[in-house]
Amino acid sequence: MPKLKTHKGTAKRVRITPTGKIMRERAFGNHILAKKSKARKRNIKTSAELTGGAVKNVKKALGV
């Protein structure tokens, strides 16, 4: 069976931690920031863990 290629679009959007969690960036942090509160913008900057069925799909796309 041939080697699987890494899905490069997915690889640019997520990273795998040393413990094996898949981390992603949060959405809505690029424009129209004036109406968003400081707390909301601060929360958008933090990364989030991928959960549920998406983890299986992402690991398959990354060849992990």
PyMOL commands that set and color helices and strands:
alter all, ss='L'
color gray80, all
select helices_A, chain A and resi 8-13+38-45+53-62
alter helices_A, ss='H'
color red, helices_A
select strands_A, chain A and resi 14-16+22-24+48-49
alter strands_A, ss='S'
color yellow, strands_A
deselect
rebuild
show_as cartoon
